[in-house]
Amino acid sequence: MTFRAFAPAKVNLFLHVGAPEANGYHPLCSLMVFADVGDVLSGVPGEGFGLRVGGPFAAGLEGAGDNLVTRAALALLEEAGTAAPGLALILDKQLPVAAGLGGGSSDAGAALRLFREALQLDVSDQRLEALAARLGADGPACLWARPVLAQGYGERLSGAPTLPPLHAVLVNAGAPVSTPAVYRELDRSGAFGEVEPPPMPAELESSEETAAWLATLRNDLEAPAIEVEPVVGEVLATLRDEPEALIARVSGSGGTCFAICEGEMAAESLAARLGGMRPGWWVRSCRLGGPWPDDLRA
């Protein structure tokens, strides 16, 4: 039996970032949702433990040996007091790397879920969440991949507003964006934001209402990301010029931009047109929400 776990792209609908604290870390407040496009992690029993990476963005990873998937799996085995099993891992890397989509954290979350299921490990959700937090700021949110409000350094999670079906387009021009470089640029600019949660409706009823509310908020890493990699600004400007885009914004620390559209047809139309205009760009229409089933293909 082959086990499978879906590792969806993370999208920051807004991301407010405060000044660094004494420990050097920046507090934040962000509404995170997850797309129905992403990487796929498979576990094949009966083979030696290890990781094989394939897919269109496999070459962008530094190496399977230090991949977050391997680190997550080994951390879980240590937590459970279990030796490495005969379970080979195969990562189908469909998401761009260093793209502001939480790909590494989402892959790690998929590894934690897959290993617990495949090996029937007696590890509680709380212990799994603590392991995910050790692997990165986005780890706790990406473990379960459901809409959440993240605070602190990303580890304090609370419920998100009830969202309507959101159809969107993700666009990446192919230039990796260094998160540390973006934060250095933010520090240089001093353009820090307020990280107290903004007023949030309990429920948003339409894409238009969602876009109008998000327009009152921001991504504080957007300007630094464009300064670090100007092509991000080109992607963002292109999206904002398109009639289907109700709102367009950078996700995370940059690399990928997203546009929310009125509906599925509008998102598919925009994605098709952008794909024709910019064949070198990675463009995907998607739904935003989550969680998504583990057998969903990218």
TORSE-627687 format. One record per residue (C-alpha): residue number from 1; z, y, x. Coordinates in Angstrom, 3 decimals, decimal comma. Layout:
// residues N
{node NUM; {Z; Y; X}}
...
***
This chain:
// residues 298
{node 1; {0,000; 0,000; 0,000}}
{node 2; {-0,967; 3,429; 1,316}}
{node 3; {1,461; 6,270; 0,590}}
{node 4; {0,163; 9,775; 0,085}}
{node 5; {1,710; 13,243; -0,035}}
{node 6; {-0,082; 16,480; -0,863}}
{node 7; {0,728; 19,529; 1,297}}
{node 8; {-0,433; 22,561; -0,691}}
{node 9; {-1,234; 26,010; 0,630}}
{node 10; {1,613; 28,494; 0,200}}
{node 11; {0,747; 31,963; -1,115}}
{node 12; {3,103; 34,958; -0,972}}
{node 13; {2,447; 36,972; -4,135}}
{node 14; {4,614; 39,651; -2,586}}
{node 15; {6,510; 39,773; 0,711}}
{node 16; {9,083; 42,458; 1,470}}
{node 17; {10,428; 42,463; 5,034}}
{node 18; {13,476; 44,320; 6,297}}
{node 19; {14,477; 45,606; 9,734}}
{node 20; {15,560; 42,968; 12,252}}
{node 21; {19,242; 42,101; 12,251}}
{node 22; {21,484; 41,578; 15,286}}
{node 23; {20,134; 38,026; 15,729}}
{node 24; {16,566; 39,331; 15,910}}
{node 25; {15,493; 37,811; 12,593}}
{node 26; {14,042; 39,846; 9,737}}
{node 27; {15,477; 39,428; 6,227}}
{node 28; {12,878; 39,080; 3,521}}
{node 29; {12,262; 38,794; -0,177}}
{node 30; {9,158; 36,956; -1,325}}
{node 31; {7,714; 35,312; -4,410}}
{node 32; {6,017; 32,136; -3,235}}
{node 33; {3,607; 30,002; -5,214}}
{node 34; {1,456; 27,056; -4,195}}
{node 35; {-2,253; 26,341; -4,549}}
{node 36; {-3,968; 23,163; -5,679}}
{node 37; {-5,819; 23,096; -2,349}}
{node 38; {-4,176; 21,880; 0,827}}
{node 39; {-3,764; 19,140; 3,402}}
{node 40; {-3,240; 15,468; 2,586}}
{node 41; {-0,838; 13,236; 4,505}}
{node 42; {-1,200; 9,464; 4,244}}
{node 43; {1,089; 6,704; 5,498}}
{node 44; {-0,383; 3,295; 6,268}}
{node 45; {2,157; 0,441; 6,650}}
{node 46; {1,753; -2,315; 9,205}}
{node 47; {0,610; -0,135; 12,093}}
{node 48; {2,591; 1,424; 14,928}}
{node 49; {4,313; 4,750; 14,277}}
{node 50; {2,166; 7,737; 15,211}}
{node 51; {0,030; 10,540; 13,865}}
{node 52; {-3,732; 10,848; 13,696}}
{node 53; {-5,217; 14,189; 12,644}}
{node 54; {-8,634; 14,608; 11,053}}
{node 55; {-10,385; 17,049; 8,772}}
{node 56; {-12,226; 20,314; 9,382}}
{node 57; {-9,251; 22,083; 11,015}}
{node 58; {-7,866; 19,232; 13,131}}
{node 59; {-8,967; 20,934; 16,344}}
{node 60; {-6,818; 23,964; 15,543}}
{node 61; {-3,579; 22,027; 16,022}}
{node 62; {-1,988; 22,074; 19,471}}
{node 63; {-1,559; 18,327; 19,471}}
{node 64; {-0,359; 15,523; 17,280}}
{node 65; {2,630; 14,805; 19,548}}
{node 66; {4,348; 18,123; 18,789}}
{node 67; {2,985; 18,542; 15,295}}
{node 68; {5,512; 19,544; 12,615}}
{node 69; {4,647; 16,334; 10,775}}
{node 70; {5,874; 14,225; 13,698}}
{node 71; {8,946; 16,403; 14,184}}
{node 72; {9,805; 16,144; 10,482}}
{node 73; {9,394; 12,365; 10,442}}
{node 74; {11,525; 11,864; 13,564}}
{node 75; {14,214; 14,232; 12,249}}
{node 76; {14,403; 12,266; 8,994}}
{node 77; {14,606; 8,928; 10,821}}
{node 78; {17,456; 10,285; 12,947}}
{node 79; {19,230; 11,606; 9,845}}
{node 80; {18,908; 8,217; 8,154}}
{node 81; {19,868; 6,291; 11,302}}
{node 82; {16,637; 4,304; 11,145}}
{node 83; {14,326; 3,243; 13,947}}
{node 84; {10,688; 4,288; 13,945}}
{node 85; {8,855; 2,067; 11,433}}
{node 86; {5,442; 0,491; 11,478}}
{node 87; {3,939; 3,333; 9,478}}
{node 88; {0,939; 5,202; 10,830}}
{node 89; {0,443; 8,759; 9,596}}
{node 90; {-2,946; 10,319; 8,951}}
{node 91; {-3,165; 14,064; 8,345}}
{node 92; {-6,318; 15,351; 6,673}}
{node 93; {-6,201; 18,980; 7,848}}
{node 94; {-8,048; 20,982; 5,204}}
{node 95; {-6,226; 24,311; 5,643}}
{node 96; {-6,950; 26,813; 8,414}}
{node 97; {-4,309; 27,034; 11,129}}
{node 98; {-2,227; 30,213; 11,707}}
{node 99; {-3,522; 31,417; 8,351}}
{node 100; {-0,460; 32,694; 6,467}}
{node 101; {-0,599; 29,669; 4,152}}
{node 102; {2,470; 27,814; 5,398}}
{node 103; {0,329; 24,861; 6,403}}
{node 104; {2,669; 23,504; 9,075}}
{node 105; {5,752; 23,822; 6,865}}
{node 106; {3,917; 22,253; 3,935}}
{node 107; {2,751; 19,366; 6,133}}
{node 108; {6,353; 18,886; 7,305}}
{node 109; {7,595; 18,857; 3,710}}
{node 110; {4,977; 16,264; 2,817}}
{node 111; {6,143; 14,117; 5,747}}
{node 112; {9,779; 14,298; 4,612}}
{node 113; {8,880; 13,313; 1,044}}
{node 114; {6,478; 10,570; 2,131}}
{node 115; {8,881; 8,948; 4,594}}
{node 116; {11,791; 8,989; 2,161}}
{node 117; {9,659; 7,287; -0,483}}
{node 118; {7,831; 4,837; 1,771}}
{node 119; {10,951; 3,662; 3,612}}
{node 120; {13,286; 4,012; 0,605}}
{node 121; {15,725; 6,020; 2,715}}
{node 122; {19,117; 6,915; 1,274}}
{node 123; {18,806; 10,646; 2,003}}
{node 124; {19,736; 13,117; -0,738}}
{node 125; {17,646; 16,085; -1,799}}
{node 126; {20,239; 18,380; -0,204}}
{node 127; {19,992; 16,622; 3,172}}
{node 128; {16,197; 16,691; 2,921}}
{node 129; {16,313; 20,447; 2,252}}
{node 130; {18,567; 21,003; 5,276}}
{node 131; {16,065; 19,147; 7,473}}
{node 132; {13,211; 21,251; 6,102}}
{node 133; {15,155; 24,441; 6,886}}
{node 134; {15,552; 23,356; 10,508}}
{node 135; {11,782; 23,067; 10,829}}
{node 136; {10,919; 26,665; 9,850}}
{node 137; {11,634; 29,592; 7,568}}
{node 138; {9,132; 28,392; 4,957}}
{node 139; {10,425; 24,828; 5,149}}
{node 140; {12,797; 24,804; 2,147}}
{node 141; {10,237; 26,406; -0,179}}
{node 142; {7,387; 24,186; 1,035}}
{node 143; {9,402; 20,966; 0,670}}
{node 144; {9,137; 20,916; -3,135}}
{node 145; {6,217; 23,373; -3,403}}
{node 146; {7,224; 24,989; -6,659}}
{node 147; {7,259; 28,724; -7,427}}
{node 148; {10,396; 30,299; -5,945}}
{node 149; {11,895; 33,606; -4,932}}
{node 150; {12,877; 33,320; -1,261}}
{node 151; {15,511; 35,570; 0,302}}
{node 152; {17,524; 35,762; 3,506}}
{node 153; {15,293; 34,331; 6,218}}
{node 154; {13,517; 32,168; 3,639}}
{node 155; {16,349; 29,695; 3,097}}
{node 156; {17,908; 31,212; -0,043}}
{node 157; {15,804; 30,080; -2,982}}
{node 158; {16,075; 30,980; -6,650}}
{node 159; {13,911; 30,596; -9,726}}
{node 160; {10,661; 32,490; -10,127}}
{node 161; {9,460; 34,160; -13,323}}
{node 162; {7,563; 31,876; -15,668}}
{node 163; {3,951; 32,385; -14,646}}
{node 164; {0,733; 31,895; -16,608}}
{node 165; {-2,059; 29,738; -15,181}}
{node 166; {-3,293; 31,813; -12,236}}
{node 167; {-6,828; 31,311; -10,986}}
{node 168; {-7,465; 32,748; -7,560}}
{node 169; {-9,715; 32,788; -4,527}}
{node 170; {-8,461; 32,225; -0,971}}
{node 171; {-10,491; 33,666; 1,908}}
{node 172; {-10,052; 33,253; 5,659}}
{node 173; {-12,495; 34,647; 8,199}}
{node 174; {-11,627; 32,060; 10,827}}
{node 175; {-9,481; 34,179; 13,128}}
{node 176; {-5,979; 32,748; 13,704}}
{node 177; {-3,247; 35,374; 13,359}}
{node 178; {-0,084; 35,084; 15,460}}
{node 179; {3,053; 35,535; 13,343}}
{node 180; {5,139; 36,739; 16,341}}
{node 181; {2,447; 39,323; 17,152}}
{node 182; {2,487; 40,583; 13,560}}
{node 183; {6,268; 40,954; 13,605}}
{node 184; {6,092; 42,800; 16,936}}
{node 185; {3,617; 45,200; 15,375}}
{node 186; {5,888; 45,642; 12,359}}
{node 187; {8,803; 46,441; 14,688}}
{node 188; {6,651; 48,917; 16,599}}
{node 189; {5,658; 50,697; 13,381}}
{node 190; {9,165; 50,675; 11,914}}
{node 191; {7,649; 50,333; 8,422}}
{node 192; {10,366; 48,059; 7,057}}
{node 193; {10,867; 47,441; 3,356}}
{node 194; {13,728; 47,017; 0,936}}
{node 195; {14,639; 43,355; 0,582}}
{node 196; {16,750; 43,439; -2,550}}
{node 197; {14,884; 41,564; -5,314}}
{node 198; {12,740; 43,931; -7,372}}
{node 199; {13,052; 44,005; -11,163}}
{node 200; {11,332; 40,836; -12,350}}
{node 201; {10,283; 39,855; -15,848}}
{node 202; {11,519; 36,510; -17,095}}
{node 203; {7,951; 35,610; -18,074}}
{node 204; {4,469; 36,885; -17,344}}
{node 205; {1,964; 36,036; -20,061}}
{node 206; {-1,452; 36,634; -18,484}}
{node 207; {-3,264; 37,071; -15,191}}
{node 208; {-3,772; 40,747; -16,016}}
{node 209; {-0,058; 41,282; -16,645}}
{node 210; {0,786; 39,417; -13,432}}
{node 211; {-1,646; 41,496; -11,379}}
{node 212; {-0,339; 44,751; -12,857}}
{node 213; {3,241; 43,790; -11,981}}
{node 214; {2,296; 42,684; -8,454}}
{node 215; {0,524; 46,004; -7,911}}
{node 216; {3,959; 47,678; -7,976}}
{node 217; {5,040; 45,439; -5,068}}
{node 218; {3,574; 44,790; -1,621}}
{node 219; {3,270; 42,652; 1,492}}
{node 220; {4,997; 44,517; 4,330}}
{node 221; {3,144; 42,375; 6,895}}
{node 222; {-0,282; 43,369; 5,575}}
{node 223; {-0,757; 46,501; 7,699}}
{node 224; {0,593; 44,858; 10,892}}
{node 225; {-1,641; 41,828; 10,337}}
{node 226; {-4,712; 44,049; 10,038}}
{node 227; {-3,668; 45,907; 13,193}}
{node 228; {-3,348; 42,612; 15,079}}
{node 229; {-6,587; 41,144; 13,679}}
{node 230; {-8,932; 43,731; 12,088}}
{node 231; {-11,117; 41,090; 10,420}}
{node 232; {-8,225; 40,518; 7,992}}
{node 233; {-8,805; 44,081; 6,788}}
{node 234; {-12,498; 43,331; 6,372}}
{node 235; {-11,701; 40,299; 4,195}}
{node 236; {-9,241; 42,304; 2,131}}
{node 237; {-11,662; 45,190; 1,617}}
{node 238; {-14,403; 42,757; 0,602}}
{node 239; {-12,192; 41,140; -2,022}}
{node 240; {-11,019; 44,470; -3,399}}
{node 241; {-14,625; 45,559; -3,891}}
{node 242; {-15,431; 42,570; -6,097}}
{node 243; {-15,228; 43,024; -9,891}}
{node 244; {-13,492; 39,690; -10,522}}
{node 245; {-10,498; 40,584; -8,333}}
{node 246; {-7,634; 41,868; -10,476}}
{node 247; {-5,584; 42,273; -7,297}}
{node 248; {-6,192; 41,279; -3,678}}
{node 249; {-3,552; 40,934; -0,982}}
{node 250; {-2,776; 39,305; 2,355}}
{node 251; {-0,683; 36,132; 2,202}}
{node 252; {2,203; 35,709; 4,621}}
{node 253; {1,662; 37,150; 8,066}}
{node 254; {-2,065; 37,274; 7,654}}
{node 255; {-5,158; 35,298; 8,343}}
{node 256; {-5,817; 34,521; 4,692}}
{node 257; {-6,234; 36,918; 1,782}}
{node 258; {-6,167; 36,035; -1,893}}
{node 259; {-7,507; 37,547; -5,085}}
{node 260; {-6,187; 36,786; -8,553}}
{node 261; {-8,911; 36,607; -11,192}}
{node 262; {-8,947; 36,662; -14,983}}
{node 263; {-9,732; 32,980; -15,303}}
{node 264; {-11,338; 29,896; -13,793}}
{node 265; {-14,944; 31,005; -14,322}}
{node 266; {-14,293; 34,369; -12,690}}
{node 267; {-12,620; 32,718; -9,681}}
{node 268; {-15,412; 30,186; -9,236}}
{node 269; {-18,052; 32,902; -9,557}}
{node 270; {-16,329; 35,057; -6,947}}
{node 271; {-15,874; 32,129; -4,571}}
{node 272; {-19,516; 31,089; -4,889}}
{node 273; {-20,768; 34,617; -4,243}}
{node 274; {-18,495; 35,173; -1,245}}
{node 275; {-19,465; 31,797; 0,178}}
{node 276; {-23,104; 32,836; 0,027}}
{node 277; {-22,449; 36,293; 1,450}}
{node 278; {-20,210; 35,060; 4,270}}
{node 279; {-21,094; 31,444; 5,106}}
{node 280; {-18,826; 31,520; 8,159}}
{node 281; {-15,729; 32,305; 6,084}}
{node 282; {-13,455; 29,676; 4,550}}
{node 283; {-13,517; 30,387; 0,803}}
{node 284; {-11,813; 28,337; -1,910}}
{node 285; {-11,243; 28,883; -5,613}}
{node 286; {-7,922; 27,466; -6,721}}
{node 287; {-5,056; 27,493; -9,181}}
{node 288; {-1,723; 28,971; -8,151}}
{node 289; {1,556; 27,533; -9,365}}
{node 290; {3,028; 24,183; -8,426}}
{node 291; {4,297; 21,647; -7,882}}
{node 292; {1,131; 19,571; -7,757}}
{node 293; {0,877; 15,766; -7,854}}
{node 294; {0,865; 14,014; -4,492}}
{node 295; {-2,433; 12,243; -5,198}}
{node 296; {-4,279; 15,562; -5,616}}
{node 297; {-7,170; 15,790; -3,196}}
{node 298; {-7,998; 19,016; -1,390}}
***
